[in-house]
Amino acid sequence: MFDHMEINPNPVTPIRIKTKQKEAVERYTPQERDALLALLQGPDLAYFSLMFCGLRSGEVLGLRWSDWDGETMLVERQITRRRLVNSTKTSYRRKVFIPSWVRPSLNLESRFSASYIFLNQHGNHHKDTDHFNDAWRAVHKRARIRYRIPYTCRHTRAAELLSANIPPAAAAKQMGHSVEMFLRVYSEWIEDYAAVNNFDTDYLPTNSGATPSV
């Protein structure tokens, strides 16, 4: 405003607005991930295994068995604010590849219901993540691993994809973001994931056409 009024020198020039820097995300190592999942079972194990595939918590709760084709999950709805919404956070449906090591955890009794994958005690979809969050805190204590919120699983998957040399465009598509957003928010290199590079079974569908970066 003062520049427009041609006041020289501008009295507000020395003022700097301090922005709060976001804390760095401490992603899980493969060893931490495996230790936590080893202490879970049933729906809890399936839920957090899918979280480590890069899904958001509300997206996991909204999954139906009809979304599962044996290799990928179709993500097109979510539970948010205790309501079922027939769209994702970004309003785009996407297919998320489910690694081979996650698939055995999907052998749940709910598969016979032809309904939602995760059912509450009343046989309906969960309206919130309270039960799963409690289980997540408990296994951190048992494993003696520093607690991180469940969303850290999504950050971990993004770092895993990049560390395994998956093309950023393919990785961003899995996460449901633009490449620019994916690289700016989620990118991080984790050496331990680079060493575990099972491209054919852990990262992309067989018909994706993508190849690892070199």
C-alpha positions as semicolon CSV with decimal commas, in nm:
position;residue;x (nm);y (nm);z (nm)
1;M;0,000;0,000;0,000
2;F;0,280;0,246;0,095
3;D;0,464;0,165;-0,227
4;H;0,153;0,254;-0,422
5;M;0,134;0,586;-0,233
6;E;0,500;0,648;-0,331
7;I;0,610;0,704;0,030
8;N;0,988;0,673;0,035
9;P;1,139;0,514;0,229
10;N;0,861;0,265;0,287
11;P;0,810;0,252;0,669
12;V;0,705;-0,115;0,667
13;T;1,002;-0,247;0,470
14;P;1,201;-0,359;0,777
15;I;0,906;-0,560;0,909
16;R;0,928;-0,933;0,845
17;I;0,628;-1,156;0,906
18;K;0,749;-1,467;1,083
19;T;0,595;-1,783;0,948
20;K;0,577;-2,095;1,157
21;Q;0,793;-2,369;1,013
22;K;0,633;-2,710;0,997
23;E;0,797;-2,982;1,197
24;A;0,978;-3,246;0,996
25;V;0,789;-3,574;0,955
26;E;0,974;-3,866;1,109
27;R;0,878;-4,145;0,872
28;Y;0,887;-4,510;0,971
29;T;1,180;-4,728;0,873
30;P;1,102;-5,074;0,729
31;Q;1,206;-5,225;1,060
32;E;0,969;-5,003;1,258
33;R;0,683;-5,067;1,018
34;D;0,729;-5,444;1,035
35;A;0,761;-5,442;1,415
36;L;0,435;-5,248;1,457
37;L;0,237;-5,456;1,208
38;A;0,362;-5,778;1,368
39;L;0,176;-5,680;1,684
40;L;-0,154;-5,627;1,506
41;Q;-0,406;-5,878;1,380
42;G;-0,741;-5,903;1,205
43;P;-0,902;-5,575;1,092
44;D;-0,639;-5,369;1,280
45;L;-0,360;-5,531;1,079
46;A;-0,548;-5,486;0,751
47;Y;-0,631;-5,124;0,830
48;F;-0,273;-5,015;0,899
49;S;-0,129;-5,227;0,620
50;L;-0,351;-5,028;0,384
51;M;-0,244;-4,705;0,551
52;F;0,113;-4,802;0,462
53;C;-0,004;-4,826;0,100
54;G;-0,060;-4,450;0,103
55;L;-0,434;-4,430;0,164
56;R;-0,584;-4,169;0,393
57;S;-0,766;-4,297;0,701
58;G;-1,109;-4,191;0,576
59;E;-1,042;-4,358;0,243
60;V;-0,958;-4,686;0,416
61;L;-1,282;-4,675;0,618
62;G;-1,481;-4,615;0,299
63;L;-1,347;-4,918;0,111
64;R;-1,587;-5,185;-0,007
65;W;-1,498;-5,535;-0,122
66;S;-1,616;-5,443;-0,470
67;D;-1,325;-5,196;-0,483
68;W;-1,070;-5,478;-0,457
69;D;-0,960;-5,663;-0,773
70;G;-0,682;-5,869;-0,615
71;E;-0,409;-5,622;-0,708
72;T;-0,545;-5,269;-0,668
73;M;-0,799;-5,084;-0,456
74;L;-1,033;-4,839;-0,624
75;V;-1,047;-4,534;-0,399
76;E;-1,354;-4,322;-0,471
77;R;-1,518;-4,247;-0,135
78;Q;-1,423;-4,156;0,221
79;I;-1,557;-4,120;0,572
80;T;-1,518;-3,762;0,687
81;R;-1,673;-3,594;0,990
82;R;-1,855;-3,920;1,059
83;R;-2,029;-3,908;0,721
84;L;-1,983;-4,120;0,409
85;V;-1,887;-3,898;0,116
86;N;-1,884;-4,037;-0,237
87;S;-1,564;-3,860;-0,337
88;T;-1,203;-3,837;-0,223
89;K;-1,032;-3,536;-0,067
90;T;-0,912;-3,422;-0,410
91;S;-1,240;-3,523;-0,582
92;Y;-1,055;-3,768;-0,809
93;R;-1,096;-4,144;-0,793
94;R;-0,778;-4,347;-0,824
95;K;-0,648;-4,701;-0,815
96;V;-0,391;-4,776;-0,547
97;F;-0,160;-5,072;-0,591
98;I;-0,163;-5,310;-0,294
99;P;0,177;-5,479;-0,241
100;S;0,194;-5,857;-0,223
101;W;0,292;-5,849;0,145
102;V;-0,030;-5,662;0,235
103;R;-0,276;-5,893;0,058
104;P;-0,284;-6,179;0,315
105;S;-0,405;-5,930;0,579
106;L;-0,719;-5,873;0,370
107;N;-0,844;-6,224;0,444
108;L;-1,117;-6,090;0,672
109;E;-1,457;-6,231;0,764
110;S;-1,624;-5,920;0,625
111;R;-1,539;-6,038;0,272
112;F;-1,846;-6,263;0,288
113;S;-2,073;-5,964;0,346
114;A;-2,017;-5,805;0,004
115;S;-2,017;-5,473;0,185
116;Y;-1,755;-5,255;0,351
117;I;-1,417;-5,409;0,429
118;F;-1,410;-5,261;0,779
119;L;-1,727;-5,321;0,976
120;N;-1,812;-5,205;1,326
121;Q;-1,992;-5,413;1,586
122;H;-2,325;-5,328;1,424
123;G;-2,219;-5,462;1,084
124;N;-2,189;-5,119;0,926
125;H;-1,893;-4,905;0,823
126;H;-1,694;-4,726;1,093
127;K;-1,785;-4,359;1,129
128;D;-1,454;-4,260;1,285
129;T;-1,102;-4,392;1,341
130;D;-1,114;-4,402;1,723
131;H;-1,081;-4,779;1,755
132;F;-0,789;-4,799;1,515
133;N;-0,613;-4,500;1,671
134;D;-0,629;-4,668;2,012
135;A;-0,478;-4,985;1,869
136;W;-0,201;-4,781;1,703
137;R;-0,100;-4,616;2,030
138;A;-0,101;-4,951;2,207
139;V;0,136;-5,123;1,963
140;H;0,382;-4,833;1,979
141;K;0,405;-4,884;2,353
142;R;0,444;-5,260;2,317
143;A;0,710;-5,223;2,046
144;R;0,880;-4,937;2,235
145;I;0,875;-4,725;1,922
146;R;0,822;-4,350;1,940
147;Y;0,458;-4,274;1,862
148;R;0,366;-4,103;1,536
149;I;0,015;-4,027;1,415
150;P;-0,134;-4,273;1,161
151;Y;-0,098;-4,020;0,877
152;T;0,277;-4,081;0,902
153;C;0,210;-4,412;0,726
154;R;0,110;-4,218;0,415
155;H;0,425;-4,007;0,431
156;T;0,626;-4,327;0,472
157;R;0,476;-4,484;0,160
158;A;0,554;-4,175;-0,046
159;A;0,917;-4,183;0,068
160;E;0,930;-4,556;-0,002
161;L;0,810;-4,509;-0,360
162;L;1,069;-4,243;-0,433
163;S;1,347;-4,433;-0,257
164;A;1,268;-4,736;-0,471
165;N;1,313;-4,520;-0,784
166;I;0,947;-4,525;-0,885
167;P;0,887;-4,243;-1,137
168;P;0,746;-3,938;-0,955
169;A;0,445;-3,920;-1,189
170;A;0,353;-4,282;-1,113
171;A;0,411;-4,233;-0,740
172;A;0,202;-3,914;-0,732
173;K;-0,083;-4,093;-0,909
174;Q;-0,081;-4,363;-0,642
175;M;-0,102;-4,100;-0,370
176;G;-0,371;-3,894;-0,542
177;H;-0,172;-3,573;-0,588
178;S;-0,009;-3,369;-0,860
179;V;0,361;-3,433;-0,910
180;E;0,443;-3,084;-0,777
181;M;0,242;-3,138;-0,458
182;F;0,380;-3,488;-0,415
183;L;0,742;-3,378;-0,438
184;R;0,693;-3,068;-0,224
185;V;0,504;-3,233;0,061
186;Y;0,591;-3,600;0,069
187;S;0,931;-3,653;-0,089
188;E;1,214;-3,789;0,119
189;W;1,485;-4,045;0,055
190;I;1,509;-4,338;0,297
191;E;1,807;-4,559;0,231
192;D;1,651;-4,867;0,391
193;Y;1,365;-4,861;0,141
194;A;1,603;-4,822;-0,150
195;A;1,771;-5,145;-0,045
196;V;1,439;-5,333;-0,053
197;N;1,354;-5,284;-0,418
198;N;1,094;-5,546;-0,516
199;F;0,953;-5,348;-0,808
200;D;0,737;-5,627;-0,948
201;T;0,549;-5,703;-0,627
202;D;0,556;-5,395;-0,403
203;Y;0,499;-5,080;-0,604
204;L;0,302;-5,071;-0,929
205;P;0,039;-5,279;-1,111
206;T;0,172;-5,517;-1,374
207;N;-0,010;-5,328;-1,650
208;S;0,098;-4,980;-1,540
209;G;0,360;-4,947;-1,814
210;A;0,591;-4,757;-1,577
211;T;0,951;-4,859;-1,521
212;P;1,188;-4,775;-1,237
213;S;1,394;-4,459;-1,266
214;V;1,768;-4,496;-1,320
